[in-house]
C-alpha cells in the first residue's frame, strides 16, 4: 500500500458511534500521528464549530484533537461560496445552527431574510415552518439554493432522526429547484478539504464507514478510499457496488502504516 501524506477521516461510525466509543479509533489516530502524516476530520455535520468537534473528540473519545484538524460541511459551504460569490453578492439566508452561521459570517457573508443572493439549508434543530417558508419564497424569487449535505437521517439514542437532507428535500420539493450540494458524497467538500490541507489528490486517502457518503465522495474526487466496517455499511452492501473501495478493513487496528 502506498504511503500517504494525509488522511481525511470521517467521524460518526468511524471514530465513534453516537456517544459510544470505538476502541480502535484512538489507537489508529495515535499510530497515524507517530508516522508524521497529516490528518483532517472531514464531517457532514454543519451544526458544530471545529472547536466543538475537537472538544468532543478529545474529552469524550480519547482522541486528542485541535480545531485546525477539523473540516465541517459548514466550513466547506463557506469556502465554496467565498470562491463563487463576488463582493456585491454576499447576502445569505440560512436555515441552520450556529456552526453554519458562524462559518458564513466569518467568511464575510451577511445574514438577511430579504432578497438574499444565496439560501443555505442545513440541519436546524429548531426549524419552524416560518424558516422553511422564507427559504422557499427566496429560492422561488431567484436566490441560489445551497444544501449543506444530503443525509436523510442521523442516528441518536432514540433512533434515526431527520437529517439535513430531509430539510433540503422539503425546500427542493416546494421550489422544484435542485440545490448545489456541498457535503459528502459530493465532490465539493473534498475539493475544499484538499485546498484546506494543501495536499494533492494522490497524497491522501479518505477513511470512512459509509460507502454511500465517505467512499463515494472519495471516488468522485479521485481520492483513494479506506472502508472500515465499524459503522453503517456492511460487506454485503459493499460487495454489490460496481466500484469498490481502494482498501477494506474490519477494524482500524487492521490498517498497517508504512
N, C-alpha and C positions, 0 to 999 in steps of 0.2 A: 504493500500500500504506500502511496506517496506521502511525503512529509508536507503537511500544510502549514502555512504561516498563520492562519487564523481559523477559528471555529465560530460559526453562527449557531446559537443554541436556543431551542425552544424552551418554554418554561413548564406550563401545566401538562402533566403526563410524561415529561422528560426529566425535569428537575424535582418535581413534586406532584402529588395528586390531590388537588384541593388543599386541605390543611395537613394532609398526611405526607410524611417524608418518604423519599425513595432512597434507601441506604446507599445505593451505588452512586448517586449523583454527587455528593461532596467528595467521594473518593476520585471520581472521574475529573472533577474540577481541580482537585489538588494535584493529580498526576499531570493534567494539562498545564498547570502553572509551572510545574517543575521542568517541563520541556522548554519553557520560554516562549511558547506560542501564544498568540493573542486570542481573546475571546470576546464575543459580543452576544448578549442575550437578546434575541430578536422575538418580540412578542406582539400578538394582535391586541393585547389589552390597551385600550385608549383611555381608560379611566384614571390610571395612576401616573404619578410623576416618576421619572427614573430614580429619584431619591427614595420614594416609597417602595418601588420594586426592589431596589438594592437592600433596603432595610428588612423587608420581608425575607429575602434570601439569607441574609446574614443572621438575623435574630431567630427565625423560625425553622430554617432548614440547614443550618450549619454550613452555609456556602458564603464565605466572606466575599462581599461584592461591593464595588464602588459604583456611583451613579453613572460614571462615564463608560461603564461596561454594559449599559442597558440601552436598548433601542426599541422604543414602543411605536405602535402604529400611529399614535398621536404625533410623535416626532417626525415620522415618515410623511404624514399628511402635511405638516407644517413645512418640511423641507421641499416636498413636491410643489406645493402651492407657491413657495418662495421662488422657485425656479420658473414657473409658468406665468405668474402674475406680475404685471408691470407696476410702476409706482403709483399709477392712477386707479388701480383696481385692487384695493386692499380691504374691502368691506366683506365681512363674513357673518352669516347667521349659523349658529351651532346648536345642534341637539346633541348634548354630551355632557360629560363630567369635567371636573376641574383640570384633570390631566390633559385633556384635549384643548380646552380653552386656554390654559396657560401656555401650551406649546405654540398655539397660533398667535397669541398676544406677544409672546417672546420673539416671534419671527416678524413682528411688525404689522400684524393684521388688526383691524378694528372691528369690534363686535357691534352688530346692528340688527334690528328686526325689520328694517325698512330698506328695500331696494339693495340687497347685498349683491356683490359680484359672485359670491360662492355660498352655497348651502352645504354645510358639512354635517353628516349624520353619523353618530357613533353610539355606543352604549350609554344609556342615561337611566339611572335607577329611579329618578324622579320624573320620568317622562309623563307628559299630560297631553290631552287632546289638543290643547291650545298650542303647545310647542310644535306638534306634528302638523297642525293646521297652518302655522306660519311657514314651516318648511315647504309644504305642498304649494301654498299660494306663491311663494317666492320662486320656486322652481318653475311653476307654470307661467310665471311672469318673465322668465328668461335667465334666472340665476343658474350658474353652472353647478351641477349636482355631484357631490363627492360623498362616497361612503368609506368609512374607515376600514371596515372588514366585513366579510360575508358570513361569519359564524352564526349559524341559526340558533344554537343553544350553548349554554355554559353549564358545566357541572358544579353543583354545590351540595351541601348536606341534605337538601330537600329533593334533589333530583336534577333533571335537565331543564333549567330555566331559560327564558328567551335571551338570545344574544343580540349583538349589534345588528347582525344581518336581518333579524326579524323586523327591526325598526326601519332599516334601509329598504326592505322589500315593501313595507307599507307605503312609504313615500313614493317608491318606484311605481307601485300599482295605482296610486291615486294621481300620479302625474303622467303615467305612460312614458317615462323618461328613464333610460338606462344611466346609472351613475358611473362615474370613474371610481373604480375600487382601488384601494391602496394596499391593504394588508394581505398576508398570505391567504390563498395561494398565488396572488397576483405578483407580477414581476416588479412593480414599482417599489414595494418595500425592500426588496432585495437589492435593487439598484441604488436606493437611497442608503441602505446599510453599507454597501460597498464604498460609496462615496464617504460615508462617515468614518469607516475604518481605514480608508486609504489603500485597501488591498485590491488585487485583481481577481477576476472570476476563478482562474485556475489555482489560486492561492488559498482558497477557503473551502470548507465543507459545511453543509447545513445539517444539523443534528436535530431530529425530532421523532415524535411517537405517532404522528398523524400523517398518513400518506396523502390525504386529500388537501392538506394545508402545507405542512412543512416540506414534504418531499416534492409535491407538485410545484411549490414555489422555487425550490432549487432547480428542478428540471427546466422550468420555464425561464429561469435566469441563467441557464447553462453553468450551474454550480453543482459539484459533486454532493451526494447526499448520504447520510448515515441514518438508517432506520433502526430505532430501538423499540423493542416490544415490551415497553413498560407502561403503556397508556392505552390509547384508543384503538389503533389499527391492529389487526391480527395477521398472522402469517397466511391464513386462508384468504383474507381480504386482499393482501398484497400480491399473492401468487396469481390472482386473476387479472392484474394490471398489465397493460401492453408494454409499459416502460417500468422496469424495476429500479429500486434504489441502487446507488452505486455499491453500498455496503449494507448489511443487515446483521444485527446482533440481538441476542436475547436480553442482555443487560449491558449497561455501560462498562461494567467490570470486564467484559469480553473484548473491549476495544484495546488494541495494542498501539501505543505511540512509538514512532521510530526514535 
